[in-house]
């Protein structure tokens, strides 16, 4: 069907999937936008995500275990 236009067979599904990610960009917290200049390899990105996740876990545990009473004075 796409041969008439000179396109490879899997071009249309890829373009539709890419369009979905472009449309939902910024509307969900499950998809993390990363600047292209900071990406080197998928492994580096995975290391960065794991470090951030561990840091946030440590922060949340510290907040929960503190004697915070909710009084900001």
C-alpha positions as CSV (number, residue, x, y, z in Angstrom):
1,X,0.0,0.0,0.0
2,X,2.8,2.4,0.8
3,X,4.8,1.1,-2.2
4,X,2.9,3.5,-4.4
5,X,4.5,6.4,-2.5
6,X,7.9,4.8,-2.3
7,X,7.9,4.4,1.5
8,X,9.1,1.4,3.4
9,X,6.4,-0.8,5.0
10,X,7.0,0.1,8.7
11,X,7.2,3.9,8.1
12,X,3.6,4.5,8.9
13,X,3.5,2.8,12.3
14,X,6.7,4.5,13.3
15,X,5.4,7.9,12.3
16,X,2.1,7.3,14.2
17,X,4.0,6.2,17.3
18,X,6.3,9.2,17.1
19,X,3.3,11.5,16.7
20,X,1.7,10.1,19.9
21,X,4.9,10.9,21.9
22,X,5.1,14.4,20.4
23,X,1.4,15.1,21.3
24,X,1.7,13.9,24.9
25,X,5.0,15.7,25.5
26,X,4.6,17.8,28.7
27,X,1.1,16.4,29.6
28,X,2.2,13.4,31.6
29,X,4.9,12.8,34.2
30,X,5.6,9.3,33.0
31,X,7.5,10.5,30.0
32,X,10.7,12.3,30.9
33,X,12.0,14.7,28.3
34,X,15.8,14.8,28.0
35,X,17.7,17.3,26.0
36,X,19.5,15.7,23.1
37,X,22.8,17.3,24.0
38,X,22.8,15.4,27.3
39,X,22.2,12.0,25.8
40,X,25.2,9.9,24.8
41,X,24.1,6.3,25.1
42,X,21.0,4.6,26.5
43,X,23.2,3.1,29.3
44,X,24.1,6.7,30.4
45,X,20.5,7.7,30.5
46,X,19.6,4.6,32.5
47,X,22.4,5.4,35.0
48,X,21.1,9.0,35.3
49,X,17.5,7.8,35.9
50,X,18.6,5.3,38.6
51,X,20.6,8.0,40.4
52,X,17.8,10.5,40.3
53,X,15.3,7.8,41.5
54,X,17.6,6.8,44.4
55,X,18.1,10.5,45.3
56,X,14.4,11.1,45.4
57,X,13.8,7.9,47.4
58,X,16.4,9.1,50.0
59,X,14.8,12.6,50.1
60,X,11.2,11.2,50.6
61,X,12.4,8.8,53.3
62,X,14.2,11.7,55.1
63,X,11.0,13.8,54.9
64,X,8.8,11.0,56.2
65,X,11.2,10.1,59.1
66,X,11.8,13.7,60.2
67,X,9.9,15.2,63.1
68,X,8.1,17.6,60.7
69,X,4.9,18.8,62.4
70,X,3.6,21.0,59.6
71,X,4.4,24.2,61.4
72,X,6.4,26.5,59.1
73,X,7.1,29.3,61.7
